Amino acid sequence: MQFSGIHHVSALTASAEKNYHFYTNILGMRLVKKTVNQDSHHMYHLFYADEIGRPGTDLTFFEMLGVGQTYRGNNSISLTGLRVASDQALDYWIERFYQFSVNHQGISEQLGRKVIFFEDPERQRLMLVSDQNNTGVEAGIPWAKSSVPSDYGITGLGPVRLTVPELAPTADKLVNLLNFKHVGQYPAYQDGQADVEVYQTGKGGTGAEVHVEIRTDLPQERPGRGSVHHVAFRVKDRSELEAWYEKVKKERLPNSRIVDRYYFQSLYFREPNGILYELATDGPGFATDESVETLGESLALPPFLEKKRAEIEAQVKPLETKK
């Protein structure tokens, strides 16, 4: 079994309103679902993606009011990649980042690709990666109504970086459990540290890579606003997810069993270095309870939460998202 690539990445924010402003008005992504955390109904769960929220394009955020800052370190998902179509798009983004005072570095190269490292206002660690020479998992399609021209828009999720104190436990689960392939490495960001190891799944390419950074000099990360909660990988359907569940169970890894998230079905588990993985089905998708034209404009609740709508709406601060 092979994953089709990265499904989504979920992170933490202290302010849904400010988060929405940055990811839609500055990064030009589309809010395709405004809902709540199904395990904690008092907090928003916002999904930013391409034009229709295709699997592999979703960057999501849980709003945790009052959450403290992140103390960066090991045992973490330390970087989220975002794909753009070309090197020329990166030139556009450098100018846009200056225009909106976004903290960023210049254009550099990673694995033969042009990239820009940058941060959101809560210091979420992000990277734009050019698909100029990319082959592999197909990209999404930017929303036509975005504030960013379509040629330069974000087309989906790129490589995800894990930072761990020891490679072997993470590599073992990536290769021997999850069927990733080791495809190379590149120099570490810090002197004296081991190379960053690169693994890919499915068709490979920027939408299907996990990069593992080994840091022997860091404490364990203390998560807060701007940290990543989990990364999800794409599974075709329920029957394949059930097969993955059997594999994870045989490994005796603590797991959630299969959970119905309504927009997709999921399985959660932690690997030995503490990274939380989710396996998520490609369907049924975000147009299940809203039309494509009005995605993200109103508070969407799955049927099992609809009876609690009045209570939930009283708990969350109104967030205007209608364009």
C-alpha positions as CSV (number, residue, x, y, z in Angstrom):
1,M,0.0,0.0,0.0
2,Q,1.2,3.5,-0.8
3,F,-0.2,6.9,0.3
4,S,-1.1,9.3,-2.5
5,G,0.8,12.0,-0.8
6,I,0.3,14.4,2.1
7,H,-3.4,15.0,2.9
8,H,-3.3,17.9,5.3
9,V,-1.3,19.6,8.0
10,S,-3.0,20.9,11.2
11,A,-1.5,23.6,13.4
12,L,-2.5,25.9,16.3
13,T,-3.4,29.6,16.3
14,A,-4.4,31.9,19.2
15,S,-6.7,34.0,16.9
16,A,-9.0,32.7,14.2
17,E,-9.6,36.3,13.0
18,K,-6.0,37.2,12.5
19,N,-5.2,33.7,11.1
20,Y,-8.0,34.1,8.6
21,H,-6.7,37.5,7.5
22,F,-3.2,36.2,6.9
23,Y,-3.9,33.0,5.1
24,T,-6.7,34.4,2.8
25,N,-5.7,38.1,2.3
26,I,-2.0,37.7,2.2
27,L,-1.3,34.1,1.2
28,G,-4.4,34.1,-1.0
29,M,-5.6,30.6,0.0
30,R,-9.3,29.9,0.1
31,L,-11.1,29.1,3.4
32,V,-13.0,26.0,2.3
33,K,-14.4,25.0,5.7
34,K,-15.2,26.9,8.8
35,T,-16.1,24.4,11.5
36,V,-15.1,23.4,15.0
37,N,-12.7,20.9,16.5
38,Q,-14.9,17.8,16.7
39,D,-13.2,16.8,20.0
40,S,-13.4,20.2,21.6
41,H,-16.4,22.1,20.2
42,H,-15.5,25.5,21.7
43,M,-12.7,26.1,19.3
44,Y,-12.7,26.8,15.6
45,H,-11.2,24.5,13.0
46,L,-10.3,26.4,9.8
47,F,-9.3,24.7,6.6
48,Y,-7.4,26.7,3.9
49,A,-6.8,25.1,0.6
50,D,-7.1,25.4,-3.2
51,E,-10.3,26.3,-5.1
52,I,-12.3,23.3,-3.9
53,G,-10.2,21.9,-1.0
54,R,-8.6,19.0,-2.9
55,P,-6.8,16.4,-0.7
56,G,-3.2,17.5,-0.5
57,T,-3.9,21.2,-0.4
58,D,-5.3,21.7,3.1
59,L,-3.5,23.7,5.8
60,T,-5.8,23.7,8.8
61,F,-5.8,25.5,12.2
62,F,-7.3,24.9,15.6
63,E,-8.0,28.1,17.4
64,M,-6.9,27.9,21.0
65,L,-7.6,31.2,22.7
66,G,-4.9,32.3,25.1
67,V,-2.4,29.6,24.0
68,G,1.2,30.6,24.8
69,Q,4.1,30.8,22.4
70,T,5.9,27.8,21.0
71,Y,9.3,26.9,22.5
72,R,10.9,25.2,19.5
73,G,12.7,21.9,19.7
74,N,12.7,18.2,19.0
75,N,9.9,15.7,18.6
76,S,8.1,18.1,16.4
77,I,6.7,18.9,12.9
78,S,8.9,21.9,12.4
79,L,8.2,23.1,8.9
80,T,5.3,23.0,6.4
81,G,5.9,23.4,2.7
82,L,3.5,25.2,0.3
83,R,3.7,24.6,-3.4
84,V,3.8,27.2,-6.2
85,A,3.9,26.6,-9.9
86,S,7.2,28.2,-10.9
87,D,10.4,30.0,-10.0
88,Q,8.8,33.1,-11.4
89,A,6.1,32.8,-8.7
90,L,8.8,33.0,-6.0
91,D,9.9,36.3,-7.4
92,Y,6.3,37.5,-7.0
93,W,6.2,36.3,-3.4
94,I,9.4,38.0,-2.4
95,E,7.9,41.3,-3.5
96,R,4.6,40.5,-1.8
97,F,6.3,39.5,1.5
98,Y,8.1,42.9,1.5
99,Q,4.8,44.7,0.8
100,F,3.0,43.0,3.7
101,S,6.1,42.9,6.1
102,V,6.1,39.1,6.2
103,N,9.2,37.7,8.0
104,H,11.1,35.8,5.3
105,Q,14.4,34.8,3.9
106,G,15.6,35.2,0.3
107,I,15.2,32.6,-2.5
108,S,17.5,29.6,-1.9
109,E,17.8,26.1,-3.2
110,Q,16.8,22.7,-1.6
111,L,17.1,19.4,-3.5
112,G,17.5,21.3,-6.8
113,R,14.3,23.4,-6.2
114,K,13.9,27.1,-5.5
115,V,12.4,27.8,-2.0
116,I,11.6,30.7,0.3
117,F,11.5,30.2,4.1
118,F,9.0,32.5,5.9
119,E,6.8,32.8,9.0
120,D,3.2,33.8,9.7
121,P,2.6,36.4,12.4
122,E,2.6,33.7,15.1
123,R,5.9,32.4,13.8
124,Q,4.4,29.3,12.1
125,R,7.4,28.0,10.1
126,L,6.6,27.8,6.4
127,M,8.3,27.3,3.1
128,L,7.3,28.1,-0.5
129,V,8.6,25.5,-2.9
130,S,8.7,25.9,-6.7
131,D,7.3,23.1,-8.9
132,Q,9.3,24.4,-11.9
133,N,11.1,21.1,-12.3
134,N,8.8,18.9,-10.2
135,T,7.3,15.6,-11.2
136,G,5.1,13.5,-9.0
137,V,1.9,14.1,-7.2
138,E,-0.4,16.6,-9.0
139,A,-0.9,20.0,-7.6
140,G,-4.2,21.7,-6.9
141,I,-5.7,24.8,-8.6
142,P,-5.7,28.2,-6.9
143,W,-9.0,29.9,-6.3
144,A,-10.0,32.3,-9.1
145,K,-11.2,34.9,-6.6
146,S,-8.0,34.9,-4.6
147,S,-6.1,38.1,-3.9
148,V,-3.1,36.5,-5.5
149,P,-2.9,36.0,-9.3
150,S,-3.6,32.4,-10.3
151,D,-0.2,32.0,-12.0
152,Y,1.5,32.7,-8.6
153,G,-1.0,31.2,-6.2
154,I,-0.4,28.4,-3.7
155,T,-1.3,25.1,-5.3
156,G,-1.0,22.7,-2.3
157,L,1.1,21.3,0.4
158,G,4.8,20.7,-0.1
159,P,7.3,18.8,1.9
160,V,6.8,18.5,5.7
161,R,9.9,18.5,8.0
162,L,10.1,16.5,11.2
163,T,12.8,17.4,13.8
164,V,13.8,14.5,16.0
165,P,16.7,13.6,18.3
166,E,17.3,10.2,16.7
167,L,16.7,9.1,13.1
168,A,16.3,5.3,13.5
169,P,12.9,5.1,15.3
170,T,11.3,7.6,12.9
171,A,12.9,6.1,9.8
172,D,11.9,2.6,10.8
173,K,8.2,3.6,10.9
174,L,8.3,5.6,7.7
175,V,9.9,2.9,5.7
176,N,8.9,-0.4,7.3
177,L,5.4,0.5,8.5
178,L,4.2,3.3,6.2
179,N,6.1,2.2,3.0
180,F,8.0,5.4,2.4
181,K,11.2,5.2,0.4
182,H,14.4,6.9,1.3
183,V,15.4,9.0,-1.7
184,G,18.3,11.2,-0.6
185,Q,19.5,13.9,1.8
186,Y,20.8,17.5,1.9
187,P,23.1,19.4,4.3
188,A,21.8,20.3,7.7
189,Y,20.8,23.9,8.5
190,Q,23.1,24.0,11.5
191,D,26.8,23.2,11.6
192,G,27.7,20.0,13.2
193,Q,24.4,18.3,12.7
194,A,23.6,15.3,10.5
195,D,22.2,15.6,7.0
196,V,18.4,16.1,6.6
197,E,17.1,12.7,5.3
198,V,14.3,12.7,2.6
199,Y,11.6,10.1,2.3
200,Q,8.8,10.0,-0.3
201,T,5.6,8.1,-0.9
202,G,3.4,7.3,-3.9
203,K,4.3,9.2,-7.0
204,G,6.8,11.3,-5.1
205,G,7.6,14.9,-5.8
206,T,7.0,18.0,-3.6
207,G,3.5,16.8,-2.5
208,A,4.7,13.5,-1.1
209,E,7.8,14.1,0.9
210,V,8.8,14.0,4.5
211,H,12.1,15.5,5.5
212,V,13.7,14.3,8.8
213,E,16.1,16.7,10.6
214,I,18.2,15.1,13.3
215,R,19.0,17.6,16.1
216,T,21.1,16.4,19.1
217,D,21.3,19.9,20.5
218,L,17.7,20.7,21.3
219,P,15.2,20.0,24.1
220,Q,11.8,18.7,23.3
221,E,9.5,21.2,21.8
222,R,6.8,22.9,23.9
223,P,3.9,23.5,21.5
224,G,1.8,26.7,21.4
225,R,0.6,29.2,18.9
226,G,2.5,28.7,15.6
227,S,3.2,25.0,16.2
228,V,2.0,22.0,14.2
229,H,-0.3,19.5,15.8
230,H,-0.2,16.7,13.2
231,V,0.4,15.7,9.6
232,A,-2.0,13.5,7.6
233,F,-1.3,11.2,4.7
234,R,-3.7,10.4,1.8
235,V,-5.5,7.1,1.8
236,K,-7.8,6.2,-1.1
237,D,-10.9,5.0,0.7
238,R,-12.4,3.3,3.8
239,S,-11.3,-0.2,2.9
240,E,-7.7,0.9,2.5
241,L,-7.9,2.8,5.8
242,E,-9.1,-0.4,7.5
243,A,-6.1,-2.3,6.1
244,W,-3.8,0.4,7.5
245,Y,-5.5,0.1,10.8
246,E,-4.6,-3.6,10.9
247,K,-1.0,-2.8,10.1
248,V,-0.8,-0.1,12.9
249,K,-2.5,-2.4,15.4
250,K,0.0,-5.2,14.7
251,E,2.8,-2.7,15.5
252,R,1.1,-2.2,18.9
253,L,1.2,1.6,18.4
254,P,-1.3,3.5,20.5
255,N,-4.0,4.7,18.0
256,S,-7.5,6.2,17.8
257,R,-9.1,3.4,15.8
258,I,-11.0,4.7,12.7
259,V,-12.8,8.0,13.4
260,D,-15.5,9.5,11.1
261,R,-14.7,13.2,10.5
262,Y,-17.6,13.5,8.1
263,Y,-15.5,15.2,5.4
264,F,-13.0,12.3,5.5
265,Q,-12.3,9.3,7.8
266,S,-9.2,9.1,9.8
267,L,-6.8,7.0,11.9
268,Y,-4.4,8.7,14.4
269,F,-1.3,7.3,16.0
270,R,2.1,8.4,17.3
271,E,5.4,7.1,16.1
272,P,8.3,6.5,18.7
273,N,9.7,10.1,18.5
274,G,6.3,11.5,19.4
275,I,5.2,12.7,16.0
276,L,1.4,12.5,15.6
277,Y,0.4,11.0,12.2
278,E,-3.1,10.9,10.7
279,L,-4.2,8.7,7.8
280,A,-7.1,10.3,6.1
281,T,-9.3,9.2,3.2
282,D,-9.6,11.4,0.1
283,G,-13.4,11.6,0.3
284,P,-16.1,12.5,0.6
285,G,-14.8,16.0,0.7
286,F,-15.8,19.5,1.7
287,A,-18.7,20.0,-0.7
288,T,-20.6,17.3,1.3
289,D,-22.6,19.9,3.2
290,E,-22.0,23.2,1.3
291,S,-21.9,24.2,-2.4
292,V,-18.5,24.7,-4.0
293,E,-19.5,28.4,-4.6
294,T,-20.1,29.1,-0.9
295,L,-17.4,26.9,0.8
296,G,-16.2,28.4,4.1
297,E,-18.8,31.2,4.3
298,S,-20.8,29.9,7.2
299,L,-20.2,27.7,10.2
300,A,-20.5,24.1,9.0
301,L,-21.2,21.4,11.5
302,P,-21.3,17.6,10.7
303,P,-24.7,16.0,11.4
304,F,-23.6,14.6,14.8
305,L,-22.9,18.2,16.0
306,E,-25.9,19.9,14.3
307,K,-28.1,19.4,17.3
308,K,-25.6,21.4,19.4
309,R,-25.4,24.3,17.0
310,A,-26.9,26.9,19.3
311,E,-24.6,25.9,22.1
312,I,-21.5,25.9,19.8
313,E,-22.4,29.3,18.2
314,A,-22.6,30.7,21.7
315,Q,-19.1,29.5,22.5
316,V,-17.2,30.7,19.5
317,K,-16.7,34.3,18.6
318,P,-18.4,35.2,15.3
319,L,-16.0,35.2,12.4
320,E,-17.0,36.9,9.2
321,T,-15.8,34.9,6.2
322,K,-18.3,35.6,3.5
323,K,-16.5,37.1,0.4
